[in-house]
Amino acid sequence: MKCDKCGAGISAEEKFEHSGKTLCEDCYLDIVTIPKTCDPWAVHSAKSTPQESDGLTAEQQQLLDLINKTGPLTAEEICAELSIDLSEFQRNFATLRHMELARGFKKGEQVYYTLFNDS
């Protein structure tokens, strides 16, 4: 049996069903645990929890450095520049948003991502 999303081989015990598709655990979790950028409790927790060093992963730091260096970018531009997929971007960006380091804004119909304190 194979995962309908990524094609990985899975056993009957390891399969998950979602919207008529058979998924491996990783793909299932990607679908059902979409990070929410607008989460007041996560912002409060991120701001009030003491962090060792700066608390960012290497991927989060790369994303923040790119936005800082290049200015507002779309999700597609960020994904292309960092060679990551959209779900990886969303997970990392949500953390940066909760820490009030980065934010999104709309310009016309397009969403751009920038540093939290940029006007």
Order of alpha helices (4+ residues) and beta strands (2+ residues): beta-beta-alpha-alpha-alpha-alpha-alpha-beta-beta
